[in-house]
Amino acid sequence: MQYDVVFYGEKALLINFKNEISPEVHQHVKMCYFYLKSLKLNGIEALIPAYNSLTVVFNIDKIERKTLKVLLENIPFEKETKIATSSKTVKIPVCYDVSLGIDLKEVSLKLNLSISKIIELHASKPYLVYMLGFAPGFMYLGGLDKRLHIPRKKTPRLKIHAGAVGLADQQTGVYPLETPGGWQIIGQTPLSLFNPKQPSLVEMGNFVQFVPITLREFHQIQQKCK
């Protein structure tokens, strides 16, 4: 397996895999992440996966930069497949009512698809969670149907409600917190996807399956989650 390891500032190293977004490259990132996590090396402070790279943040007082670089350049990937990784599917209910999917009508017009077709396509298959970022618990999902590809909004909103489900270019995702954003909002989940006192509902390497629900079901689940 070919990959590069480069210094990324004074306290980090970057492991670069093939420059593409694909399940195959993701598998390399995932394997590397879980392997290094299993070593529990003294001095590694964080492992940050991305689409085709892994950032290793370390404490220079606990581990020498060159020593760590040599270790990362010699990861035994042929043995690494035995490391336990997570590939569970997390089902997330989504209400696609236009009162919550505030861009749904506009998306329908721009894509020349009916709202029912958009919902059907969006909830038709599970999505691979490539990474979490931007905001705590924000999922970067792969596998969006090409018919749903749509640019971000030219002017981002100052406030997107937590749980909003959106589209942006070739991606779909869920806003875990109230935050500014420019994604095209097509629905909302009543679930809380981020709680600082609990583990994230979804992690890198999982799959997410969106399940359509009615507006009534949305409010019922929302009440139970409070």
N, C-alpha and C positions, 0 to 999 in steps of 0.2 A: 504494500500500500504506500503510495507516495503522499508525502505531506511535508510542510516546512515549519520550522520553529524559529521565531524571531523575537527579539526583545521588543517589548511594548511599553516604553517608559522605564523608569527605575525599578518598579515593583510589580511588573507583570511580564508574562511571556504569551505570545499568540501562536496557537497551533493552527495553521492554514491547510485546509483540504482543497479539493478541486473547486474552482470558482463557478459553482452553479447551485441552484436550488433544486434538490431532487431527493426522493426517499433514500437513494443509495448513499449519497453524501451525508445525509442526516444520520444514517445508520453508523457511519464512521465516527461522527461527532458524538453520538449517543454512546457508542461503545467506549470511546476514549473518556468521556465524562464519568461513566459508571466505574471504569477501571481505576482512574485516579482517585475517585471518591472512596473506593474500597481500600486503597492503600493507607488512607488516613495519615498522610505524611505531615510531620511536624513542620510548620512553616508555610504551608499552603492555606491561604485565608479564604479564597473563593474560587469557584469554577463557574465561568459564565459562558454557556453555550449560545451559539448564533446559528444562522442558516448553514454556513460552511466553515466555521471556525470555533475554537474554544479558547477563551482567555483564562489564563492561570495567574491569579493574583497571589503574591507571596510576601512573607516578612523577611526582609534582607538580614535581619539580626538572627534569624533561626535557620535559614538555609541559603547557601551560596548560589549566586545567580548562574554561574557556569555549571555547577553540579546539577542544578535543576534542569538546565537546558539539555545536558547530556542525557539525563533520565527521560525527558520528554521525547528526545530524538530516537529513543530505543524502546518504545512501548511495544510489548509482545502481542500484537494484534491477533496473531494466529491462535493464541491461548485465550485471548480476551473475550471470545464469544461465550465463554462459560460464566462470565460475570452476569449476575441477575439484573435484568433491565425490565422496566415497566412498559407494557403495551396495552393496558386496559382501555376500554371504551367508556367514556363518561357521557351519559345522556343529559342534555340540557334543554329544558322546556323553553319554548320561545313563542310569544304571542306576536303575530304579524298584523294585528289590527292597525289601521291607518292612524289611530290616535296615538299609538306608540311608535310605529314605523313611520316617522315623520317625513321621510324622503321617499317612501314607497311609491307614491303616485308619480313623482318626478322620475324615479328610476325606471318605472314601468314605461313611461313615455320615451325616455332616452334609449332604452334597450329594445323597445318595440316588443315587449312581452307583457302579457296580462299579469295582474298581481297574483292570481292563483298559480300561474306558471312559475313565477319567481319563487314563491313559497315551495312549490313542488321541487324545483331544482335545488334550492338552498338546503332543503331537509332530506335530500335523496340519498346521501351517503355520508359516512364518517370522514372527518378531517384529521390529518396528522398534525399534532402540536410540535412545530419545529423548535419553538423557544418561547420564553416568557420575557417581557420587557416593556419599555416605554413607561408603563406604570406598573406597580406591584400586581401581579396576577394577570396582566394583559397577555392574551394568547396570540401568537402568530401562527395561523393555520394554513396548511397547504392542501391543494386538491379542489379549489373552487372551479366549478363548471365554467368553461370559456364564455358561455352565453351570458354569464353574470359579471364579466369583467367591466368595470366602470371607473373612470377617474375619480379621485378625491374631489371634494368641493373646492372651488377656487378660493372661497373665503371661509376659513374654519370657524366653527361656532365657539363662543367663549365658554359654553357649558353644555356638556353631554351627560345625561343622567346615567348613573351606575346601572349596569345591566343592559345598556343599549347594544344592539347587534347591528353591525355595519358591514359595508363593502367598500373596498378601496383598491383600485387597480386590479391585481390578480388575487387579492386576499379577502378573507372575511375574518371577523373577530368580534369579541365582546368587551365592552368597556367595564372593567371591574370596579372602578371608582368614578365619581363625578369629576370630570376633567374637560379642558378644552379639546377640540378634535375636529378633523375635517372629513371623517368617513361618512358615507351615505347610509343613514340609519333606516333599516327596514323592519326592525322589530325590537323586542325587549324580553329579557328573561327575568322572572321574579326571584331567581336565586341570587344569593350573595356569593360572589366568586372570590372575594378576598376578605379575610379577617386576620388582623395582625396577631391575634391570640391563637389562631388555628392554622394547620397546614393548608396550603392552597388546594382547592378542589381538583385542580388539574395541574399536571407537571409535564415537562418536556418528555416527548416519547409516547405520551398517551394519544388516544384518538377521541375526538368529540363528535357526537351525533346530536344534531338539533332535532327536537321533537315539537311540532306545531301544537299549540293549545289555544283555547278560546279566551276572549277577554275575561269572561267570568272565571275560568280556571286560573288565569293569571292573578286575579285579585284574591282568590281563595288561597293559592300557594303563597302569595306575598304576605297575607295575614299570618299564616302559619310560621313563616320565617322570621317574623318580628319578635 
